[in-house]
Amino acid sequence: MKTKLGRLLSLFFFLITFDRQLSEAAAPLTKILMTTGAFSEREGVVFVAQDQGFFRKYGLDVRFVHVRSGPVGMAALAAGESQLHVGSVTGATLGAVAEGSDAVFVAGLINKLTGAIVVSPKIKGPSDLKGKTLGVSSASGGSWVFTMLALEHWGLEPKRDGITIRIVGNDSVRAQAIMSETIDGAHLGYTFASMLQGQGYPVLADLAKLPIPYQGTGVITRRSFIASSPAIVEDILRALVESIAFIQEP
């Protein structure tokens, strides 16, 4: 009798657990649109979170969209077309806040400058940048800020030293522009920087090794979105933390 009762109880608890799992599996995922104006290894944590199912683990269907530049991503965030933006402290992000946007950083994924300044073989040192042309992705965007901070560190000032800052495009386009001699140098992510270095183009500096304090890649959202959906914001951050842990110890 006890054996039969035990079997019935086991079956009962199994059915409850199975039904709960089915309910969770059938629950619709919350759709989230996240943008970025960059396309480099800095955004890897988001791609890993997608590929490894960390977002889905928390009931999120995150669509990670690459837009033309940081200002475009911030404009989409301000207009409510997206819920989050992955970017750095740039003129676009600071300008949006200064103009009254309720944008706010909720996480810092990289807390320093990253990437490298890659230049033409004719350039041997920072002083050789005088009178040259450097490429960026957009005015006030991430690559522009990284470039300006590097120039400031070297004691260079574009207007005084005749350095032209030219809007060219993303890392891939800037790398091609260096090789075609359209520009004399640019800030590039490590992937494209190593490719060009392998072809004989000098790396003037690895920015991560320069003593320049900076809030790099982070997650930006709106205060109003945090107020209306605090659990979703927390789950997104949980997924990103798990992604970072996975990257460090896959």
C-alpha positions as CSV (number, residue, x, y, z in Angstrom):
1,M,0.0,0.0,0.0
2,K,2.8,2.4,1.0
3,T,4.6,1.5,-2.3
4,K,1.6,2.2,-4.4
5,L,1.0,5.5,-2.5
6,G,4.6,6.5,-3.0
7,R,4.3,5.9,-6.8
8,L,1.2,8.0,-7.0
9,L,2.8,10.9,-5.2
10,S,5.9,10.6,-7.4
11,L,3.7,10.7,-10.5
12,F,1.8,13.6,-9.1
13,F,4.9,15.7,-8.5
14,F,6.3,14.7,-11.9
15,L,3.2,15.9,-13.6
16,I,3.2,19.3,-11.7
17,T,6.9,19.8,-12.6
18,F,6.3,18.8,-16.2
19,D,3.3,21.1,-16.5
20,R,5.3,24.0,-15.1
21,Q,8.1,23.5,-17.6
22,L,5.6,23.4,-20.4
23,S,4.1,26.6,-19.2
24,E,7.5,28.3,-19.0
25,A,8.4,27.1,-22.4
26,A,5.2,28.3,-23.9
27,A,5.5,31.8,-22.3
28,P,6.1,34.4,-25.0
29,L,9.5,36.1,-24.9
30,T,9.7,39.8,-24.3
31,K,11.0,41.5,-27.4
32,I,13.8,44.0,-26.9
33,L,15.6,46.1,-29.4
34,M,19.2,47.0,-28.6
35,T,21.4,49.1,-30.9
36,T,25.1,49.9,-31.3
37,G,26.9,52.2,-33.6
38,A,30.1,50.1,-33.6
39,F,31.0,46.8,-35.0
40,S,34.0,45.4,-33.3
41,E,35.1,42.9,-30.6
42,R,33.8,45.4,-28.0
43,E,30.3,44.3,-28.7
44,G,31.2,40.6,-28.3
45,V,29.5,40.2,-24.9
46,V,26.1,40.9,-26.5
47,F,26.6,38.5,-29.4
48,V,27.7,35.8,-26.9
49,A,24.7,36.4,-24.8
50,Q,22.5,35.8,-27.8
51,D,24.4,32.8,-29.1
52,Q,24.5,31.1,-25.7
53,G,20.9,31.7,-24.9
54,F,21.5,33.9,-21.9
55,F,18.9,36.4,-22.9
56,R,16.3,33.7,-23.6
57,K,17.1,32.2,-20.2
58,Y,15.5,35.3,-18.8
59,G,12.6,35.3,-21.2
60,L,14.0,37.9,-23.5
61,D,14.1,38.0,-27.3
62,V,16.9,40.6,-27.8
63,R,17.4,41.9,-31.3
64,F,20.9,43.5,-31.6
65,V,21.0,46.0,-34.4
66,H,24.0,47.7,-35.9
67,V,23.2,51.3,-36.9
68,R,25.3,53.7,-38.9
69,S,26.7,55.5,-35.9
70,G,26.4,56.2,-32.2
71,P,24.3,59.4,-32.8
72,V,21.8,57.3,-34.8
73,G,21.5,54.8,-32.0
74,M,21.0,57.5,-29.4
75,A,18.3,59.1,-31.6
76,A,16.5,55.8,-31.8
77,L,16.7,55.4,-28.0
78,A,15.4,59.0,-27.4
79,A,12.5,58.4,-29.8
80,G,11.5,55.2,-28.1
81,E,12.3,53.1,-31.1
82,S,14.7,51.0,-29.1
83,Q,15.0,50.1,-25.4
84,L,18.8,50.1,-25.1
85,H,22.0,51.2,-26.8
86,V,25.5,49.8,-26.4
87,G,28.0,52.6,-26.6
88,S,30.7,54.7,-24.9
89,V,30.8,58.1,-23.3
90,T,30.9,60.2,-26.5
91,G,29.6,63.6,-27.7
92,A,26.5,61.8,-28.8
93,T,25.6,60.3,-25.4
94,L,26.7,63.4,-23.4
95,G,25.0,65.7,-25.9
96,A,21.7,63.8,-25.6
97,V,21.7,64.1,-21.8
98,A,22.6,67.8,-22.0
99,E,19.7,68.4,-24.4
100,G,17.2,66.9,-21.9
101,S,17.2,63.2,-22.8
102,D,16.5,60.9,-19.9
103,A,19.3,58.5,-21.1
104,V,21.4,56.9,-18.4
105,F,24.2,54.4,-18.3
106,V,23.2,51.2,-16.3
107,A,26.4,49.2,-16.9
108,G,30.0,49.7,-17.8
109,L,31.3,46.7,-19.8
110,I,34.7,48.2,-20.7
111,N,36.1,50.9,-18.4
112,K,39.0,52.1,-20.5
113,L,40.0,53.1,-24.0
114,T,40.4,50.2,-26.4
115,G,41.6,49.6,-29.9
116,A,44.6,51.0,-31.7
117,I,45.7,54.0,-33.8
118,V,46.9,52.5,-37.1
119,V,48.8,54.7,-39.5
120,S,50.5,54.8,-42.9
121,P,54.1,53.4,-43.0
122,K,55.3,56.9,-43.6
123,I,54.3,57.9,-40.0
124,K,57.0,57.0,-37.5
125,G,55.7,58.7,-34.4
126,P,52.8,61.0,-33.0
127,S,54.6,64.2,-34.2
128,D,54.4,62.9,-37.8
129,L,50.6,63.2,-37.6
130,K,50.9,67.0,-38.1
131,G,49.3,68.0,-41.4
132,K,47.8,64.5,-41.9
133,T,44.3,63.2,-42.2
134,L,42.7,60.8,-39.7
135,G,39.5,58.9,-40.3
136,V,36.6,58.5,-37.9
137,S,33.1,56.9,-38.1
138,S,31.2,60.0,-37.2
139,A,31.5,63.5,-35.7
140,S,31.4,63.1,-31.9
141,G,31.1,59.2,-32.1
142,G,33.3,56.7,-30.4
143,S,36.2,56.6,-32.8
144,W,36.2,60.4,-32.9
145,V,36.4,60.6,-29.1
146,F,39.1,57.9,-29.0
147,T,41.1,59.7,-31.6
148,M,40.8,63.1,-29.9
149,L,41.9,61.7,-26.5
150,A,44.9,60.1,-28.1
151,L,45.9,63.3,-29.8
152,E,45.4,65.2,-26.6
153,H,47.6,62.7,-24.8
154,W,50.4,63.3,-27.3
155,G,50.0,67.1,-27.0
156,L,48.5,67.5,-30.4
157,E,45.6,69.8,-31.4
158,P,43.9,69.3,-34.8
159,K,43.4,73.0,-35.7
160,R,46.8,74.2,-34.5
161,D,48.7,71.2,-36.0
162,G,46.8,71.0,-39.2
163,I,45.3,67.6,-38.6
164,T,42.2,66.9,-40.6
165,I,39.5,64.7,-39.0
166,R,37.5,63.1,-41.8
167,I,34.3,61.1,-41.5
168,V,34.9,57.9,-43.3
169,G,32.8,55.1,-41.9
170,N,33.1,52.0,-39.7
171,D,36.2,50.0,-38.9
172,S,36.2,48.1,-42.2
173,V,35.8,51.3,-44.2
174,R,38.5,53.1,-42.2
175,A,40.9,50.1,-42.7
176,Q,40.4,50.2,-46.4
177,A,40.8,54.0,-46.5
178,I,44.2,53.6,-44.8
179,M,45.3,51.0,-47.3
180,S,44.1,53.1,-50.3
181,E,45.9,56.1,-48.8
182,T,42.7,58.0,-48.6
183,I,43.5,58.8,-45.0
184,D,46.8,58.6,-43.1
185,G,45.5,56.8,-40.1
186,A,42.6,55.9,-37.9
187,H,41.4,54.4,-34.7
188,L,40.5,50.7,-35.3
189,G,39.3,47.8,-33.2
190,Y,41.9,45.1,-32.5
191,T,40.6,42.8,-35.2
192,F,41.2,45.2,-38.1
193,A,44.3,46.7,-36.4
194,S,46.0,43.3,-36.3
195,M,45.0,42.6,-39.9
196,L,46.7,45.9,-41.1
197,Q,49.7,45.4,-38.8
198,G,50.2,42.0,-40.5
199,Q,50.4,43.8,-43.8
200,G,53.1,46.2,-42.6
201,Y,51.0,49.1,-41.3
202,P,52.4,50.5,-37.9
203,V,50.3,50.6,-34.7
204,L,51.1,54.0,-33.3
205,A,49.5,53.1,-29.9
206,D,47.4,50.4,-28.2
207,L,45.0,52.8,-26.5
208,A,44.3,50.4,-23.6
209,K,48.0,50.9,-22.5
210,L,47.8,54.6,-22.4
211,P,47.1,56.2,-19.0
212,I,43.8,57.8,-20.1
213,P,40.8,57.3,-17.7
214,Y,37.6,56.6,-19.7
215,Q,34.2,55.0,-19.5
216,G,34.3,52.7,-22.6
217,T,31.6,50.5,-23.9
218,G,28.5,50.4,-21.6
219,V,24.7,49.8,-21.7
220,I,22.5,52.9,-22.0
221,T,18.8,53.1,-21.6
222,R,16.1,55.6,-20.6
223,R,15.2,56.4,-17.0
224,S,11.5,56.1,-18.0
225,F,12.2,52.5,-19.3
226,I,13.9,51.6,-16.0
227,A,10.9,53.0,-14.1
228,S,8.3,51.1,-16.2
229,S,10.3,47.8,-16.7
230,P,12.8,47.4,-13.9
231,A,12.7,43.6,-14.0
232,I,13.5,43.6,-17.7
233,V,16.5,45.9,-17.3
234,E,17.8,43.7,-14.4
235,D,17.4,40.5,-16.5
236,I,19.3,42.0,-19.4
237,L,22.1,42.9,-17.1
238,R,22.0,39.4,-15.5
239,A,22.3,37.9,-19.0
240,L,25.3,40.2,-19.9
241,V,27.1,39.3,-16.6
242,E,26.7,35.6,-17.4
243,S,28.0,36.3,-20.9
244,I,31.1,37.9,-19.5
245,A,31.6,35.0,-17.1
246,F,31.3,32.6,-20.1
247,I,33.8,34.6,-22.2
248,Q,36.3,34.4,-19.3
249,E,35.8,30.7,-18.6
250,P,33.9,29.1,-21.6
